[in-house]
Amino acid sequence: MDRTGQEQVVSGTAADMAGAPAGDARPAAAADPPGTSLAPKGDFATLSKPHLSPILGRYFERSWDHGEGHILYDSAGRGFLDFASGIATTSLGHHHAAVTQAIKDQADKLLHICNALGYLEPVGQLATLLADACPDPLDTVFFANSGAEVVEGALKLARRVTGRPGIIAFRGAFHGRTFGAASITSSSINYRLGYEPLLPSVYLTPFPNVYRYFGDDEEAATTGAMGALRTLLGHEIPASSVAAIIIEPIQGEGGFNPAPASFLRALRALCDENGIMLIADEIQSGVARTGKMWAFEHAGIVPDVVCVAKALANGMPLGAIVSRRELQERWGVGAHGTTFGGNPVSCAAGVAVMNTIAEQGLVANAATRGDELIAALNGLMEQDERIGDVRGRGLMIGVEFVKDRATREPDTETCEALVQACAEQSLLVLNCGTHHNVIRFLPPIDVTADEIARGVELFATALRALPQHADAAGA
Ligand SMILES: Cc1ncc(COP(=O)(O)O)c(C=O)c1O
């Protein structure tokens, strides 16, 4: 059902088009579980709404049933080409054979002990694989359950190890919803509204947003944002009181804004000069998504701490703080901990993810498919002036919608309508950005060239069907 309650009927679903076997759709739920008899079969919204908290915003009013490869099926059996990947999480697609098998095997063996009780094979294996996947000297891993938890832990590590209070984050960043993470998040005021007082000694500084504030000039963005940061250090908090600077190498929720390589290098140098820890939040951009294992590698820098979650276990809850050993030794035994973090089933999934990425050359695939995607979207931008910018790296690509290319006024309405219009074409993409005017493309990292071409075709069809600005104004 779409927002208006109309069932969308299209000829040829994404499943057909992406080559999924015909008749592959499973029937809607076979038997009503207790308490569901009032909900029409397969309508999980009616089932859920009376007792699920309304706090969670939802992109779609659809009921989802299962996934196979790169196709997500709703409860009516209709397939959607999934270029949202559960917000950069199911990077190997759905029902991935190796990941599913690893989960089943570990579930048959042992679900949980709490890592405080000792050592488990998949946990040690994944730590080793992660250390191998990070540049030297990043070799030590603390496992948690989610992105926000990882960010919280990284902030605690930085404060404890440096003995300094200050945390600097970037305007427009998203780091999570717990109190510490929300204190350094500003991609939307809704994440902060009503929650003051947030964490003290947190300072926000402008992000080098090349398109929105620096007229496409990366060097100007670097100079401007570094200047603002130095001003902050000169007037509000001395560098000697700063424990950490945390940055998303590519801002995610804030609008898929890549930080220029020159900026990340300047930031690394500033941190080195002042004994400040540089924390890279790779929760959305990491694990091969951008055509490198980590987005910071595009700038040739090595952070002190890396935050990992989302795609690490292809949908199983898992996060990781990675740093050099000495930092976690100085953090101190018992300084931090978790009951569920590093769950063996999640870690087994993570081992399968990391092995699959290596065996199938998926870092390179993300780079190649990303080049194809960005080229196709640039082609669309040439034909459609509603698109103001196409940017990103690898398979983390944003398409920004504007009302006017000269003023760059954000076009939230077109972008939000487009998310729904794409779904009507059986393509799943999401929007992001402070003004919700950026479509984010997050296809699985093992996506094929044909799927990229098909996804862009469905996107273009959906966009063409929406009114042009002049039409909308004249309507
Ligand atoms: C860059 C970044 N950091 C942190 C988070 C928080 O992760 P979680 O939702 O798992 O707490 C997210 C989630 O979208 C993210 O994109």
The ligand as a Gaussian input file, in Angstrom:
#p B3LYP/6-31G(d) Opt

LIG

0 1
 C       27.703000       7.752000      10.797000
 C       26.815000       7.114000      11.826000
 N       27.217000       7.055000      13.101000
 C       26.466000       6.485000      14.053000
 C       25.229000       5.945000      13.760000
 C       24.407000       5.319000      14.853000
 O       24.293000       3.962000      14.640000
 P       23.124000       3.121000      15.362000
 O       21.851000       3.520000      14.718000
 O       23.509000       1.697000      15.115000
 O       23.174000       3.473000      16.807000
 C       24.775000       5.978000      12.437000
 C       23.443000       5.445000      12.096000
 O       22.858000       5.778000      11.093000
 C       25.585000       6.580000      11.449000
 O       25.177000       6.663000      10.179000

